[in-house]
Amino acid sequence: MLYLDHAATSPVRPEVFAAMHPYLTGVFGNPSSHHTAGEAAASALEDARARVAQVLGMRTGDVIFTAGGTEANNLAVKGIVLAALAQGRRHLITSMIEHESIIESAEYLRRFHEAEVTLLPVDSNGAVSADAVAAALRPDTALVSLGHANNEIGTVQDAAGIAAVTTKTGVPLHLDAVQSAGWLSLQGLGADAVSIAGHKLGAPKGIGALAVRGRIPLEPLLHGGGQERGRRSGTENVAGAVGLALALESVEAERMAVSEQVGARTAQFIARVLALVPQARLSGDALRRLPATASFTFAGTSGEAVLLELERRGVVSSSGSACAAGSDEPSHVLIACGMPPELAQTSVRFTFGRTPLPDDAPEQLAVLVSAAVNAVGG
């Protein structure tokens, strides 16, 4: 089987599993407990926090461990806007192509807290204009929340350009970096809050982090024991935090070399699919894209049928966001890019891992894709 759905989840790296093991067995104490076992766990937790902060270019105290990217995004959007409501700022800016965890958080704030939400449009490649952000800003804007790179089509936003706009007006910028972490540098972008998820990086499912600068007021969503400096109550997942820190360090250390290698293979694969399959159309920006993402539509087919045919031939991929699995609605991302619903429903996404494929893999894979599309469309 060739697994090409790494944007949905990736396998746990062996060194990460090994690093976590002691904190699932011998060093099992509650980090809030004031005894030797608890203090050992607390020490490991703070070490992991410092290591995550280092990679993200934030301070140690800025890092809040969460149960994953969805919780991190919810905490960023709801937490920052709820805190701003007390100061009379109730306006939130995001875009039409964001992950459901951001869009649904915005909708929750609108329905239950009378927040005013601006959903910015995107161009046909899924790009948000910094000028559009600037035009949408208001005196009562509490937050701008955008994905650094889109989880379905891989388009990378001009984060630095957008941050220049928000910094000038003093509005916090949150970047959902769940997909971009490990592929793109997250330092120097000017973001005030950054979300990541462990299972995209080689850590287990169930661990993530939100790094939010200390000057940004944040209302907690989970109340109780006051863990994570009062910003996220609940007994911390020490083993998960240790695993996340090592996974993030590992992918960052190899990022430049691996991104170049994988990006070259992905570009070859895209070129061969477009050459072999007349009805293939690449989704997203051809240049400003994640190095491991290739998303296509195949006019005249069914995306789900192509996926099944590919799996029968030993290739596992997806139709888009795993968080929308089971929905027969066309992708909101592709619709926002101006794609007709019937074409959007033919979408197939291939996302490669960090282990480079053999030299002939792009050609062989493109042949399999061509065969699968012809079998379904013919």
C-alpha positions as CSV (number, residue, x, y, z in Angstrom):
1,M,0.0,0.0,0.0
2,L,1.2,3.5,-0.9
3,Y,-0.2,5.9,1.8
4,L,-0.7,9.4,0.4
5,D,-2.9,11.0,3.0
6,H,-0.3,12.5,5.3
7,A,-2.3,15.7,5.6
8,A,-5.0,13.7,7.4
9,T,-2.5,12.0,9.7
10,S,1.0,10.6,9.7
11,P,2.6,7.6,11.5
12,V,4.3,8.1,14.9
13,R,8.1,8.5,14.4
14,P,10.0,5.7,16.2
15,E,12.2,8.1,18.2
16,V,9.0,9.9,19.3
17,F,7.4,6.7,20.5
18,A,10.6,5.8,22.4
19,A,10.8,9.2,24.0
20,M,7.2,9.0,25.2
21,H,7.4,5.5,26.7
22,P,9.0,6.5,30.1
23,Y,6.1,8.9,30.7
24,L,3.5,6.3,30.1
25,T,5.2,3.8,32.4
26,G,7.8,4.8,35.1
27,V,7.4,8.5,35.2
28,F,3.6,8.5,35.3
29,G,3.0,11.2,38.0
30,N,0.5,14.0,37.8
31,P,2.5,17.1,37.0
32,S,0.3,19.1,39.5
33,S,1.2,16.8,42.4
34,H,3.7,18.1,44.9
35,H,5.8,15.0,45.4
36,T,8.7,13.4,43.6
37,A,6.7,11.6,41.0
38,G,4.7,14.6,40.1
39,E,7.7,16.9,40.0
40,A,9.4,14.6,37.6
41,A,6.4,14.8,35.3
42,A,6.2,18.6,35.7
43,S,9.9,18.9,34.8
44,A,9.4,16.9,31.6
45,L,6.3,19.0,30.7
46,E,8.1,22.3,31.1
47,D,11.1,21.0,29.1
48,A,8.7,20.1,26.3
49,R,7.0,23.5,26.5
50,A,10.4,25.3,26.2
51,R,11.4,23.1,23.2
52,V,8.1,23.8,21.3
53,A,8.4,27.5,22.0
54,Q,11.9,27.5,20.6
55,V,10.8,26.1,17.3
56,L,7.8,28.4,17.1
57,G,9.9,31.5,18.0
58,M,7.7,32.2,21.1
59,R,8.4,32.4,24.8
60,T,8.1,29.3,26.9
61,G,5.1,30.7,28.9
62,D,3.3,31.3,25.6
63,V,2.8,27.6,24.8
64,I,-0.5,25.9,25.9
65,F,-0.7,22.2,25.3
66,T,-4.1,21.1,23.9
67,A,-5.7,17.9,22.7
68,G,-4.9,18.7,19.1
69,G,-5.3,21.3,16.3
70,T,-9.0,21.6,16.5
71,E,-8.9,22.5,20.2
72,A,-6.0,24.9,19.6
73,N,-8.0,26.7,16.9
74,N,-11.1,26.9,19.1
75,L,-9.0,28.3,22.0
76,A,-7.4,30.9,19.8
77,V,-10.6,32.1,18.1
78,K,-13.0,31.8,21.0
79,G,-10.5,32.6,23.7
80,I,-9.2,35.8,22.1
81,V,-12.5,37.2,20.9
82,L,-14.3,36.4,24.2
83,A,-11.6,38.2,26.1
84,A,-11.9,41.2,23.7
85,L,-15.7,41.4,24.1
86,A,-15.2,42.9,27.6
87,Q,-13.3,45.8,25.9
88,G,-16.1,46.4,23.3
89,R,-14.3,44.6,20.4
90,R,-16.5,42.0,18.8
91,H,-15.4,41.9,15.2
92,L,-13.6,38.8,13.9
93,I,-12.0,38.4,10.5
94,T,-11.3,35.1,8.9
95,S,-11.7,33.6,5.4
96,M,-14.1,31.5,3.4
97,I,-11.7,28.6,3.1
98,E,-10.7,27.9,6.7
99,H,-10.7,24.6,8.5
100,E,-14.0,23.8,10.1
101,S,-12.6,24.4,13.6
102,I,-12.2,28.1,12.7
103,I,-15.3,28.6,10.7
104,E,-17.5,26.8,13.3
105,S,-15.9,28.8,16.2
106,A,-16.7,32.0,14.4
107,E,-20.3,30.9,13.9
108,Y,-20.5,30.0,17.6
109,L,-19.3,33.5,18.5
110,R,-21.8,35.1,16.1
111,R,-24.8,33.1,17.4
112,F,-24.2,33.1,21.1
113,H,-22.1,36.2,21.7
114,E,-23.2,38.6,19.0
115,A,-19.8,38.8,17.5
116,E,-19.6,40.2,14.0
117,V,-17.8,38.0,11.5
118,T,-16.2,39.0,8.2
119,L,-15.4,36.0,5.9
120,L,-12.9,37.3,3.4
121,P,-13.1,36.0,-0.2
122,V,-10.2,34.3,-1.9
123,D,-9.0,34.2,-5.5
124,S,-9.2,31.2,-7.7
125,N,-6.0,29.8,-6.2
126,G,-7.3,30.1,-2.6
127,A,-5.2,33.1,-1.7
128,V,-6.2,35.9,0.8
129,S,-5.1,39.4,-0.2
130,A,-3.4,41.5,2.5
131,D,-5.2,44.4,1.0
132,A,-8.5,42.6,1.7
133,V,-7.5,42.1,5.3
134,A,-6.6,45.8,5.6
135,A,-9.9,46.9,4.1
136,A,-11.9,44.7,6.5
137,L,-10.2,45.9,9.7
138,R,-12.3,48.1,12.0
139,P,-11.7,49.9,15.3
140,D,-13.5,47.0,17.0
141,T,-11.7,44.1,15.3
142,A,-10.6,41.7,17.9
143,L,-8.8,39.1,15.8
144,V,-7.7,38.0,12.3
145,S,-7.6,34.2,12.1
146,L,-6.3,32.5,9.0
147,G,-4.7,29.2,7.9
148,H,-1.0,29.5,7.1
149,A,-1.5,26.9,4.4
150,N,-4.8,25.4,3.3
151,N,-5.4,21.8,4.3
152,E,-7.2,20.8,1.1
153,I,-5.4,22.5,-1.7
154,G,-2.1,23.4,-0.1
155,T,-2.1,27.1,-1.0
156,V,0.3,29.1,1.3
157,Q,-0.9,32.5,2.4
158,D,1.2,35.7,2.5
159,A,1.4,35.5,6.3
160,A,4.2,38.1,6.6
161,G,2.3,40.6,4.4
162,I,-0.9,40.1,6.3
163,A,1.0,40.4,9.6
164,A,2.4,43.7,8.5
165,V,-1.2,45.0,8.1
166,T,-2.4,43.6,11.5
167,T,0.7,44.8,13.4
168,K,0.2,48.3,12.1
169,T,-3.3,48.5,13.6
170,G,-2.5,46.4,16.7
171,V,-5.0,43.6,15.9
172,P,-3.8,40.1,16.9
173,L,-3.1,37.6,14.1
174,H,-3.7,33.9,14.6
175,L,-2.2,31.5,12.1
176,D,-3.5,27.9,11.9
177,A,-0.2,26.2,11.2
178,V,-1.5,22.6,11.5
179,Q,-0.6,21.8,7.9
180,S,2.5,24.1,7.4
181,A,4.4,23.1,10.6
182,G,7.4,21.0,9.5
183,W,7.2,22.2,5.9
184,L,7.5,25.9,6.3
185,S,9.3,28.1,8.8
186,L,7.0,29.5,11.5
187,Q,9.4,32.1,12.8
188,G,9.5,35.7,11.7
189,L,5.9,35.7,10.4
190,G,4.6,38.2,12.8
191,A,1.8,36.0,14.2
192,D,0.5,36.6,17.7
193,A,-0.9,33.1,18.0
194,V,0.0,29.8,16.2
195,S,-1.8,26.4,16.3
196,I,-0.1,23.0,15.6
197,A,-1.2,19.4,15.8
198,G,1.1,16.5,16.8
199,H,-0.3,13.8,14.5
200,K,0.7,15.8,11.4
201,L,4.3,15.8,12.5
202,G,5.0,12.2,13.7
203,A,3.6,12.5,17.2
204,P,0.4,10.7,18.3
205,K,-3.1,11.9,17.8
206,G,-4.5,13.7,20.8
207,I,-1.8,16.3,21.4
208,G,-1.4,19.8,20.0
209,A,-0.5,23.3,21.1
210,L,-1.5,26.9,20.8
211,A,1.3,29.4,21.3
212,V,-0.2,32.8,22.1
213,R,1.9,35.8,23.1
214,G,1.5,36.8,26.8
215,R,0.2,40.3,26.0
216,I,-2.9,38.9,24.3
217,P,-5.8,38.4,26.7
218,L,-7.2,34.9,26.4
219,E,-10.4,33.5,28.0
220,P,-10.1,29.8,28.8
221,L,-12.6,27.4,27.3
222,L,-11.9,24.6,29.9
223,H,-12.3,25.5,33.6
224,G,-11.3,23.5,36.6
225,G,-7.9,23.0,38.2
226,G,-6.2,26.0,36.5
227,Q,-3.5,24.0,34.7
228,E,-1.5,25.6,31.8
229,R,-1.3,28.9,33.7
230,G,-5.0,29.0,34.0
231,R,-5.6,29.0,30.3
232,R,-6.5,25.3,29.8
233,S,-7.6,23.3,32.8
234,G,-7.2,19.5,32.9
235,T,-4.4,17.1,33.8
236,E,-1.8,17.5,31.2
237,N,-0.8,14.8,28.7
238,V,2.9,14.7,29.6
239,A,3.8,11.9,27.3
240,G,2.0,13.6,24.4
241,A,3.8,16.9,25.1
242,V,7.2,15.2,25.2
243,G,6.3,13.4,21.9
244,L,5.1,16.7,20.3
245,A,8.3,18.5,21.3
246,L,10.6,15.9,19.8
247,A,8.5,15.5,16.6
248,L,8.5,19.3,16.1
249,E,12.2,19.5,16.6
250,S,12.8,16.6,14.3
251,V,10.8,17.9,11.4
252,E,12.3,21.4,11.9
253,A,15.8,20.0,11.8
254,E,15.2,18.2,8.5
255,R,12.7,20.7,7.1
256,M,14.8,22.5,4.4
257,A,16.3,19.4,2.9
258,V,13.1,17.3,3.1
259,S,10.9,20.1,1.7
260,E,13.1,20.5,-1.3
261,Q,13.3,16.7,-2.0
262,V,9.6,16.1,-1.5
263,G,8.6,19.3,-3.3
264,A,10.6,18.2,-6.4
265,R,8.9,14.8,-6.4
266,T,5.5,16.3,-6.0
267,A,6.1,18.8,-8.8
268,Q,7.1,15.8,-11.1
269,F,3.9,14.0,-10.1
270,I,1.7,17.0,-10.8
271,A,3.3,17.5,-14.2
272,R,2.9,13.8,-15.2
273,V,-0.8,13.7,-14.0
274,L,-1.6,16.8,-16.0
275,A,0.1,15.3,-19.0
276,L,-1.5,11.9,-18.8
277,V,-5.0,12.8,-17.7
278,P,-6.7,15.4,-20.0
279,Q,-9.5,16.1,-17.6
280,A,-7.1,16.8,-14.7
281,R,-7.0,20.2,-13.2
282,L,-4.7,21.3,-10.4
283,S,-6.4,22.9,-7.4
284,G,-4.7,25.7,-5.5
285,D,-1.7,27.9,-6.4
286,A,0.8,26.2,-8.7
287,L,3.8,27.9,-7.0
288,R,2.9,29.1,-3.5
289,R,1.8,25.7,-2.2
290,L,2.9,23.1,0.4
291,P,5.7,20.9,-1.0
292,A,3.8,17.7,-0.3
293,T,0.3,18.6,-1.5
294,A,-1.2,17.8,-4.9
295,S,-4.9,18.3,-5.3
296,F,-6.8,17.7,-8.5
297,T,-10.3,17.7,-10.0
298,F,-11.1,15.1,-12.7
299,A,-14.1,16.4,-14.7
300,G,-16.6,13.8,-15.7
301,T,-15.8,11.5,-12.8
302,S,-16.7,11.0,-9.2
303,G,-14.0,11.8,-6.7
304,E,-15.1,9.1,-4.3
305,A,-15.1,6.5,-7.1
306,V,-11.6,7.5,-8.2
307,L,-10.5,7.1,-4.6
308,L,-11.9,3.6,-4.4
309,E,-10.3,2.6,-7.7
310,L,-7.0,4.0,-6.5
311,E,-7.2,2.0,-3.3
312,R,-8.0,-1.1,-5.2
313,R,-4.7,-0.4,-7.0
314,G,-2.8,0.1,-3.8
315,V,-2.9,3.9,-3.4
316,V,-4.6,5.5,-0.4
317,S,-5.5,9.2,-0.7
318,S,-8.5,11.4,0.1
319,S,-11.0,13.8,-1.3
320,G,-10.0,16.6,1.0
321,S,-10.3,17.4,4.7
322,A,-10.5,14.3,6.9
323,C,-12.6,16.4,9.3
324,A,-15.4,16.5,6.6
325,A,-15.3,12.8,5.9
326,G,-18.7,11.3,5.2
327,S,-20.1,14.5,3.8
328,D,-21.4,14.4,0.3
329,E,-21.4,18.2,0.0
330,P,-18.8,19.7,-2.3
331,S,-15.8,21.2,-0.6
332,H,-16.4,24.7,0.8
333,V,-12.8,25.5,-0.1
334,L,-13.2,24.7,-3.8
335,I,-16.5,26.5,-3.9
336,A,-15.0,29.6,-2.4
337,C,-12.3,29.4,-5.1
338,G,-15.1,29.7,-7.7
339,M,-15.3,26.1,-8.7
340,P,-18.7,24.7,-9.8
341,P,-20.2,22.3,-7.3
342,E,-20.2,19.4,-9.8
343,L,-16.5,19.8,-10.5
344,A,-15.6,20.3,-6.9
345,Q,-17.1,16.9,-6.2
346,T,-14.5,15.2,-8.4
347,S,-11.6,16.4,-6.2
348,V,-8.9,14.0,-5.1
349,R,-6.0,15.1,-2.8
350,F,-2.6,13.4,-2.6
351,T,-0.4,14.4,0.3
352,F,3.1,12.9,0.6
353,G,5.1,12.1,3.7
354,R,8.6,13.3,4.6
355,T,10.3,10.1,3.4
356,P,11.4,10.8,-0.2
357,L,9.9,8.4,-2.8
358,P,12.1,6.5,-5.3
359,D,13.1,8.4,-8.4
360,D,10.6,6.7,-10.6
361,A,7.7,7.0,-8.2
362,P,6.1,10.1,-9.6
363,E,5.8,8.5,-13.1
364,Q,4.5,5.2,-11.8
365,L,2.0,6.9,-9.5
366,A,0.8,9.2,-12.3
367,V,0.2,6.1,-14.4
368,L,-1.9,4.6,-11.7
369,V,-3.9,7.8,-11.3
370,S,-4.5,7.9,-15.1
371,A,-5.7,4.3,-15.0
372,A,-8.0,4.9,-12.1
373,V,-9.6,8.0,-13.7
374,N,-10.1,6.2,-17.0
375,A,-11.7,3.2,-15.2
376,V,-14.2,5.5,-13.5
377,G,-14.7,8.0,-16.2
378,G,-14.9,5.5,-19.0
